[in-house]
Amino acid sequence: MHAHHDTATNTAANAQHPFAALTPDVVLDALASVGLYGDGRLMALSSYENRVYQVTLEDGQRVVAKFYRPERWSQAQILEEHAFAAELTAAEVPAVGPLVLGGTTLHTHGGFAFSVSPWRGGRGPELDDFEVLEWIGRFLARIHTVGAAQPFAHRPALNVQTFGADSRDWLLAHKIIPLDMQSAWQGACQNALELIAGSALSTGDGGQFGLNQARQIRLHGDCHPGNILWTPTDQPGGGPHFVDLDDARMGPAVQDLWMLLSGDRSQRTQQLSALLEGYEQFRSFDRRELALIEPLRTLRLIHYSAWLARRWQDPVFPVNFPWFGSSDYWRGQVDMLNEQIEAMGEEPLYA
């Protein structure tokens, strides 16, 4: 057997990646299989986890076709996401859910599971505008009211185990972290996770309120500004809407609020006040959950590193995250974990 040149090996690895088989023809054939005929115009939308295309149909209307990453979610988990979207729509919450085509929202073609949603435009929200924050707060409360009505049966929960310990164990088992940084990262990660888990154990009157005590509801789960689209409020249906519930899971309500906060402490406090001003017009908010913001940020940090490492065989990842994986990257992660350990010791935000 001849030694392959590096590029040949990479090409072979890329060709074996499941999404390599998802050519434009396969996308159009998949849509045709559910009775939607594209005019040939496809535009890839930014999504690393799945493959998402804006497709113009022959009659001129636009749809969004989403091809799920193979072996990520089970069929039951995807259908549960779709059912949540349908409940939101029924409650007149402006979330964009998949279309029912041929009696179902989930289809398969060429070995891929896919769904098709109506296309909705919009731009990122102006998060320094308190009126916008208040509006988003109202919107999130309405999502959470629906989310709290019943639990997910199949989708996972956001907790120390799923986001923290599982991520750490996977990174160590697959020897992802360079040896010169491994013990430093493992130590910082361990300290951080013990701090998060520990705060959940000391209950009682003066005790801390931890992730385990928070009420778990169905959440958007990945509510950062890039996942909210805003349309001008002087238009019908204006305001915020979500286009993707791909990360929907069980967790504390505050998970959908904290990623919208940025800047120094006084800025974050003001933003939080505006969000909650809107939120509490529709639903009460347990102020104790504010103590979970830094623990949740820490878990996201650990989970994100593992997510990048788990997806590295997908050719879009090395292209889009070229800084990932070096000793410098992991040194930065150690610094951030240590900053988070400090932040978790500070007084929580107050609103």
PyMOL commands that set and color helices and strands:
alter all, ss='L'
color gray80, all
select helices_A, chain A and resi 6-16+18-21+24-33+75-90+130-147+160-173+179-201+211-213+225-227+255-258+265-279+287-310+316-320+327-345
alter helices_A, ss='H'
color red, helices_A
select strands_A, chain A and resi 38-45+51-57+62-67+107-109+112-118+217-219+228-231+239-242+249-251
alter strands_A, ss='S'
color yellow, strands_A
deselect
rebuild
show_as cartoon
